[in-house]
Amino acid sequence: MAEDIRDMDTKGVGGRSLTIAEEALRQSESALFTSTALYIWLRDARNWNRLFVIGPVVLGAVTGIIYAIDPSQILWAALLAVLTGLIPALRDALRLDIHLDQIKSLATEYKGLQDAFRQLAYITAPHDSDSAEKQLHFLMDQLNRARAHGITIPERVFRKAQEKVARGDYDFQVDTHRKVKPRV
């Protein structure tokens, strides 16, 4: 069983392992917040995408019904018809379908990095600092590639993610039995 890295002597032999483990935990926590925010944003973006797909269908139907019931309401029917045509153009201009794929891909990538950093901290670092250091460099390179996408998560979404993590939604049941809980 892996020893608790927070109780290790930071100046002795385990100091290097502890430093690597602490950095891995820092990065795991960062990836947790980022992946959570991306998944929340993905859910919101999917809802907006549905609205942009279903909206024109509904508006088109309402336009037809309005005109069929009372042809003198041609002005309202024409206005709804214009909106029916504008919504798909707006969706294309916002590139919502492309953003969905990109957000989904990055959310998955950050979730994988979160787990990899956590495993590095609790499994590899306490027992093999040389291997842990190499793995940390490799994971940091992957993290930098993920960050290079330049996706900016909306602040409101990130606040929701912070609240979700703070509520304990991502706490593991197995950790409730440990004396010292992991920070991630």
C-alpha positions as CSV (number, residue, x, y, z in Angstrom):
1,M,0.0,0.0,0.0
2,A,1.3,3.5,-0.8
3,E,2.4,5.5,2.1
4,D,0.9,8.9,2.8
5,I,3.1,11.4,1.0
6,R,2.2,14.3,3.3
7,D,3.8,12.6,6.3
8,M,7.2,12.1,4.5
9,D,10.3,14.0,5.5
10,T,10.8,16.7,3.0
11,K,14.5,17.2,3.7
12,G,15.5,13.5,3.8
13,V,15.6,10.8,1.2
14,G,11.9,11.0,0.5
15,G,12.1,14.8,-0.1
16,R,12.4,14.5,-3.9
17,S,9.5,12.0,-4.0
18,L,7.4,14.3,-1.9
19,T,8.2,17.4,-4.1
20,I,7.2,15.4,-7.2
21,A,4.1,14.0,-5.5
22,E,3.0,17.5,-4.3
23,E,3.4,18.9,-7.8
24,A,1.4,16.0,-9.2
25,L,-1.4,16.6,-6.7
26,R,-1.4,20.3,-7.6
27,Q,-1.7,19.5,-11.2
28,S,-4.4,16.8,-10.5
29,E,-6.4,19.3,-8.6
30,S,-6.1,21.9,-11.4
31,A,-7.1,19.2,-14.0
32,L,-10.1,18.3,-11.7
33,F,-11.4,21.9,-11.8
34,T,-10.7,22.3,-15.5
35,S,-12.4,19.0,-16.5
36,T,-15.4,19.7,-14.3
37,A,-15.8,23.2,-15.8
38,L,-15.4,21.7,-19.3
39,Y,-18.1,19.1,-18.6
40,I,-20.5,21.7,-17.2
41,W,-19.8,23.9,-20.2
42,L,-20.3,21.0,-22.6
43,R,-23.7,20.3,-21.0
44,D,-24.7,24.0,-21.4
45,A,-23.4,24.1,-25.0
46,R,-25.3,21.0,-25.9
47,N,-28.5,22.6,-24.6
48,W,-27.9,25.7,-26.6
49,N,-27.2,23.6,-29.7
50,R,-30.5,21.8,-29.2
51,L,-32.3,25.1,-28.9
52,F,-30.6,26.3,-32.2
53,V,-31.7,23.1,-33.9
54,I,-35.2,22.7,-32.6
55,G,-36.0,26.4,-32.5
56,P,-36.3,26.9,-36.3
57,V,-38.5,23.8,-36.7
58,V,-40.9,25.1,-34.0
59,L,-40.8,28.7,-35.5
60,G,-41.5,27.3,-39.0
61,A,-44.5,25.4,-37.7
62,V,-45.8,28.4,-35.8
63,T,-45.4,30.5,-38.9
64,G,-47.4,28.1,-41.0
65,I,-50.1,27.9,-38.3
66,I,-50.4,31.6,-37.9
67,Y,-50.7,32.2,-41.6
68,A,-53.2,29.3,-42.0
69,I,-55.4,30.5,-39.2
70,D,-55.4,34.1,-40.2
71,P,-53.8,35.2,-43.5
72,S,-54.1,38.9,-42.4
73,Q,-51.4,38.1,-39.9
74,I,-48.8,38.0,-42.7
75,L,-46.5,40.5,-41.0
76,W,-46.1,38.2,-37.9
77,A,-45.8,35.2,-40.1
78,A,-43.1,36.9,-42.2
79,L,-41.2,38.0,-39.0
80,L,-41.2,34.5,-37.7
81,A,-40.1,33.2,-41.1
82,V,-37.1,35.5,-41.0
83,L,-36.2,34.3,-37.5
84,T,-36.6,30.8,-38.7
85,G,-33.9,31.5,-41.3
86,L,-31.6,33.5,-39.1
87,I,-31.3,30.9,-36.3
88,P,-29.4,28.3,-38.4
89,A,-27.1,31.1,-39.7
90,L,-26.4,32.2,-36.2
91,R,-25.6,28.7,-35.1
92,D,-23.2,28.3,-38.0
93,A,-21.6,31.7,-37.3
94,L,-21.1,30.7,-33.6
95,R,-19.7,27.3,-34.8
96,L,-21.5,25.5,-32.0
97,D,-21.1,22.1,-33.4
98,I,-17.4,22.5,-33.7
99,H,-17.1,23.8,-30.1
100,L,-19.0,20.8,-28.8
101,D,-16.5,18.4,-30.2
102,Q,-13.6,20.5,-29.0
103,I,-15.0,20.9,-25.5
104,K,-15.8,17.2,-25.3
105,S,-12.3,16.2,-26.4
106,L,-10.6,18.6,-23.9
107,A,-12.8,17.6,-21.0
108,T,-11.9,13.9,-21.6
109,E,-8.2,14.8,-21.9
110,Y,-8.2,16.8,-18.6
111,K,-10.1,14.1,-16.8
112,G,-7.5,11.6,-17.9
113,L,-4.6,13.9,-16.9
114,Q,-6.3,14.3,-13.5
115,D,-6.2,10.6,-12.9
116,A,-2.7,10.2,-14.2
117,F,-1.3,13.0,-11.9
118,R,-3.1,11.5,-8.9
119,Q,-1.8,8.0,-9.6
120,L,1.7,9.5,-10.0
121,A,1.4,11.2,-6.6
122,Y,0.1,8.2,-4.7
123,I,1.5,5.2,-6.5
124,T,4.7,6.0,-8.4
125,A,6.3,8.9,-6.5
126,P,6.5,7.4,-3.0
127,H,8.4,4.3,-4.3
128,D,10.4,5.4,-7.4
129,S,11.4,9.1,-7.6
130,D,13.4,8.6,-10.9
131,S,10.5,7.1,-12.7
132,A,8.1,9.6,-11.1
133,E,10.2,12.5,-12.3
134,K,10.2,11.2,-15.9
135,Q,6.4,10.6,-15.7
136,L,5.9,14.1,-14.3
137,H,7.7,15.6,-17.2
138,F,5.7,13.5,-19.7
139,L,2.4,14.5,-18.1
140,M,3.4,18.1,-18.0
141,D,4.1,18.0,-21.7
142,Q,0.6,16.5,-22.2
143,L,-0.9,19.2,-20.0
144,N,0.8,21.9,-22.0
145,R,-0.5,20.4,-25.3
146,A,-4.0,20.5,-23.8
147,R,-3.6,24.1,-22.7
148,A,-2.3,25.1,-26.1
149,H,-5.9,24.8,-27.5
150,G,-6.5,28.2,-25.9
151,I,-10.1,27.4,-24.9
152,T,-11.3,30.0,-22.4
153,I,-13.9,28.6,-20.1
154,P,-16.5,31.2,-19.2
155,E,-16.1,32.5,-15.6
156,R,-19.7,31.6,-14.6
157,V,-19.0,28.0,-15.7
158,F,-15.7,27.8,-13.7
159,R,-17.5,29.1,-10.6
160,K,-20.1,26.3,-11.0
161,A,-17.3,23.8,-11.2
162,Q,-15.7,25.2,-8.0
163,E,-19.0,24.8,-6.2
164,K,-19.5,21.3,-7.5
165,V,-16.0,20.2,-6.4
166,A,-16.4,22.0,-3.0
167,R,-19.7,20.1,-2.4
168,G,-17.7,16.9,-2.6
169,D,-19.3,15.6,-5.8
170,Y,-16.0,14.1,-6.8
171,D,-14.9,12.7,-3.5
172,F,-14.4,8.9,-3.6
173,Q,-16.2,6.7,-1.1
174,V,-13.0,4.7,-0.5
175,D,-11.3,7.9,0.9
176,T,-13.9,8.3,3.6
177,H,-12.3,5.4,5.5
178,R,-8.8,6.8,5.4
179,K,-7.4,8.8,8.3
180,V,-5.8,11.4,6.0
181,K,-7.9,12.2,2.9
182,P,-6.2,13.0,-0.4
183,R,-6.4,16.7,-1.4
184,V,-7.6,15.7,-4.8
